């Protein structure tokens, strides 16, 4: 059972959940402008975990034929048959039901909108079969995180939730483009759609950099609309330094450090943002407001 659990966690890349949860928690503090009810945080975090689990399970199920052919993914549990297709679908459906339940526990509006999230999670893995801009579909999923948090907490959509959602969308789309550089040759040979496959490595790196510049811009706007203080702005300039560092790791002639940029640096980006949002919430009143 322990080995099976480890296989499931590897299947859905559970460790990557660190990318989404800190931004989700950050949006809770930004929208509440303080510490929300612990129960609300509990259900919001569970919702993000279940939504991501569903998305990854559906992704692995839909991509079985591709993953079996790709040298980078042929040893994944789904490609090797360690997890059966029916198990992936059952996991995805179970996680989807649990996600809808968590939305129900937050409020009815969140519950009625939850199928939209599930639909996007299904469209994303299928997107590589019909659009080069599949990365923006994944971005749309992350856009919905702070919007959904706002709906869950306020029953409406705050402007700061929209700007943070746009920032998250370009952030995840940008590093998804960088991640897709690993499969550039494979995608082109198999006719799989992606920005790298369409525009090449050099232009794709530029597009990812532009997306991350937009991330920084919209995080700035989030601070303005949410009335954040000096601590927040110090934090996002530190965050910007990590984004710049991420892009120094990836060059057209050397893609060997993509995993470091993707897993390590992006994890720090989301955690740094959360830490400074929380610090600003509690220390902002002690310092002058921007």
C-alpha positions in Angstrom: 0.0 0.0 0.0 2.8 2.4 0.8 4.5 1.7 -2.5 1.2 2.2 -4.3 0.7 5.5 -2.5 4.2 6.6 -3.5 3.4 5.7 -7.1 0.2 7.8 -7.0 2.1 10.7 -5.6 4.7 10.4 -8.3 1.9 10.2 -10.9 0.4 13.5 -9.9 3.7 15.1 -9.0 2.3 16.0 -5.6 5.5 17.9 -4.6 4.7 20.5 -7.3 1.6 21.5 -5.3 4.0 24.0 -3.7 3.7 26.2 -6.8 -0.1 26.8 -6.3 -0.8 26.7 -2.6 1.4 29.7 -1.4 -0.3 32.0 -4.0 -3.7 30.7 -3.0 -2.9 31.5 0.7 -1.6 34.9 -0.3 -4.8 35.7 -2.0 -6.7 34.8 1.2 -4.7 37.4 3.2 -5.0 40.0 0.5 -8.7 39.7 0.1 -9.4 39.4 3.8 -6.9 42.1 4.7 -6.0 40.1 7.7 -6.3 36.6 9.2 -9.4 34.8 7.9 -11.2 32.1 9.6 -9.1 29.0 10.0 -11.9 26.9 8.6 -11.9 29.0 5.4 -8.2 28.5 4.9 -8.6 24.8 5.5 -11.3 24.3 2.8 -9.4 26.6 0.3 -6.2 24.6 0.6 -8.1 21.4 0.3 -9.8 22.7 -2.8 -6.5 23.6 -4.5 -5.0 20.1 -3.6 -8.1 18.3 -5.0 -8.2 20.5 -8.1 -4.6 19.9 -8.9 -4.9 16.2 -8.2 -7.8 16.0 -10.6 -5.9 18.0 -13.3 -2.8 15.8 -13.1 -4.7 12.6 -13.1 -6.7 13.6 -16.2 -3.5 14.9 -17.8 -1.7 11.6 -17.3 -4.7 9.6 -18.6 -5.1 11.7 -21.8 -1.4 11.8 -22.5 -0.7 8.0 -22.1 0.0 7.5 -25.9 2.3 10.5 -26.0 4.1 9.8 -22.7 5.0 6.3 -23.9 6.8 7.7 -26.9 8.6 10.6 -25.3 12.1 9.7 -24.0 11.6 12.1 -21.1 8.4 10.6 -19.9 8.5 7.0 -20.9 9.5 5.9 -17.4 6.6 7.7 -15.7 4.2 5.4 -13.8 1.4 6.1 -16.3 3.6 5.3 -19.3 5.1 2.1 -17.7 1.6 0.8 -16.8 2.3 1.0 -13.0 -0.9 2.9 -12.7 -3.7 1.6 -14.9 -5.8 4.0 -17.1 -9.0 3.2 -15.1 -7.1 4.1 -11.9 -6.1 7.5 -13.3 -9.6 8.2 -14.4 -11.0 7.1 -11.0 -8.5 9.3 -9.2 -9.4 12.2 -11.4 -13.1 11.8 -10.9 -12.8 11.3 -7.2 -10.6 14.4 -6.8 -13.1 16.3 -8.9 -16.0 15.3 -6.7 -14.0 16.2 -3.6 -13.1 19.5 -5.1 -16.8 20.3 -5.8 -17.5 19.4 -2.2 -14.9 21.8 -0.8 -16.4 24.5 -3.0 -19.8 23.7 -1.5 -18.3 24.1 2.0 -17.1 27.5 1.1 -20.3 28.9 -0.5 -22.9 28.1 -3.1 -21.5 30.4 -5.8 -18.2 28.7 -5.5 -19.9 25.4 -5.9 -21.9 26.3 -9.0 -18.7 27.7 -10.6 -16.5 24.7 -9.7 -17.3 22.7 -12.9 -15.7 25.5 -14.9 -12.4 24.7 -13.2 -12.8 21.0 -13.9 -13.5 21.8 -17.5 -10.3 23.8 -17.9 -8.4 21.0 -16.2 -9.7 18.6 -18.9 -9.1 21.0 -21.8 -5.4 21.7 -20.8 -4.0 18.3 -21.6 -6.1 18.1 -24.7 -4.9 21.5 -25.8 -1.5 20.4 -27.1 -3.5 18.6 -29.9 -5.1 21.7 -31.3 -3.4 25.0 -30.2 0.1 26.3 -29.8 -1.1 28.5 -26.9 -1.9 25.5 -24.7 0.3 27.2 -22.0 -2.3 29.9 -21.6 -5.0 27.3 -20.9 -2.9 26.3 -17.9 -2.5 30.0 -17.1 -6.3 30.3 -17.1 -6.6 27.6 -14.4 -4.2 29.6 -12.1 -6.0 32.8 -12.9 -9.1 31.3 -11.3 -7.3 30.5 -8.0 -7.5 34.1 -6.5 -10.8 34.7 -8.2 -12.2 31.6 -6.6 -10.8 32.6 -3.3 -12.5 36.0 -3.6 -15.8 34.3 -4.4 -15.4 31.9 -1.5 -14.6 34.7 1.0 -16.7 37.6 -0.2 -19.2 36.1 -2.6 -17.9 38.6 -5.3 -14.7 39.2 -7.3 -12.3 41.8 -5.9 -10.2 43.8 -8.4 -7.1 42.8 -6.5 -8.1 39.1 -7.1 -8.3 39.7 -10.8 -4.9 41.4 -11.1 -3.3 38.7 -8.9 -5.0 36.1 -11.1 -3.6 37.6 -14.3 -0.1 37.7 -12.6 -0.4 34.0 -11.7 -1.7 33.2 -15.2 1.4 34.7 -16.9 3.7 33.3 -14.2 2.6 29.7 -14.8 2.3 30.1 -18.6 5.8 31.5 -18.7 7.4 28.6 -16.8 5.3 26.1 -18.7 6.8 27.4 -21.9 10.3 27.0 -20.4 9.4 23.5 -19.3 8.2 22.6 -22.8 11.6 23.5 -24.3 12.8 20.1 -23.1 10.4 18.5 -25.6 11.1 20.8 -28.5 12.4 18.2 -30.9 10.0 15.5 -29.8 6.9 17.8 -30.2 8.0 19.0 -33.6 8.5 15.4 -34.8 5.1 14.2 -33.5 3.2 17.3 -34.5 2.4 18.3 -30.9 1.4 21.9 -30.5 3.3 24.3 -28.2 4.9 27.7 -28.3 8.4 26.2 -28.6 7.3 23.9 -31.4 5.8 26.9 -33.3 8.3 29.7 -32.6 11.6 27.9 -31.8 13.7 28.0 -28.7 15.1 31.6 -28.9 11.7 33.2 -29.4 10.0 31.0 -26.8 12.6 32.1 -24.2 11.8 35.7 -25.1 8.0 35.1 -24.8 8.5 33.5 -21.4 10.6 36.5 -20.2 7.8 38.8 -21.4 5.2 36.8 -19.6 7.2 37.0 -16.4 7.6 40.8 -16.8 3.8 40.9 -17.0 3.7 38.8 -13.8 5.8 41.4 -12.0 3.7 44.3 -13.4 0.4 42.7 -12.3 1.7 41.8 -8.9 2.6 45.5 -8.5 -1.0 46.4 -9.5 -2.3 43.9 -7.0 -0.5 45.7 -4.2 -1.9 49.0 -5.4 -5.5 47.9 -5.6 -5.3 45.9 -2.3 -3.7 48.8 -0.5 -0.6 46.9 0.5 2.3 48.5 2.4 6.0 48.9 2.1 6.8 45.4 3.3 4.8 44.0 0.3 6.7 46.1 -2.2 10.1 45.1 -0.7 9.0 41.5 -1.1 8.0 41.7 -4.7 11.3 43.3 -5.7 13.0 40.3 -4.1 10.6 38.1 -6.0 11.6 39.9 -9.2 15.2 39.0 -8.5 14.4 35.3 -8.4 12.5 35.6 -11.7 15.5 37.3 -13.3 17.8 34.6 -11.9 15.4 31.9 -13.3 16.0 33.3 -16.8 19.7 33.5 -16.4 19.7 29.7 -16.0 18.1 29.1 -19.4 19.9 29.8 -22.6 19.2 28.9 -26.2 22.5 26.9 -26.3 22.1 25.4 -22.8 18.8 24.0 -21.5 20.4 21.7 -18.9 19.3 23.8 -16.0 15.6 23.9 -16.8 14.7 21.6 -13.9 16.5 23.8 -11.4 14.7 26.9 -12.8 11.3 25.1 -12.9 11.3 23.2 -9.6 13.6 25.2 -7.3 13.4 28.8 -8.3 9.6 28.8 -9.0 9.0 27.2 -5.6 10.9 30.1 -4.0 8.9 32.7 -6.0 5.5 31.5 -4.7 6.8 31.1 -1.1 8.5 34.5 -1.0 5.3 36.1 -2.2 3.2 34.4 0.5 5.7 35.3 3.3 5.8 39.0 2.4 2.1 39.2 1.9 1.6 37.8 5.5 4.4 40.0 6.9 2.8 43.1 5.3 -0.6 42.2 6.7 0.8 42.2 10.3 3.7 44.7 10.0 2.2 47.1 7.4 0.4 49.1 10.1 3.7 49.8 11.8 5.2 51.3 8.6 4.1 54.0 6.2 1.8 53.0 3.4 2.9 53.2 -0.2 
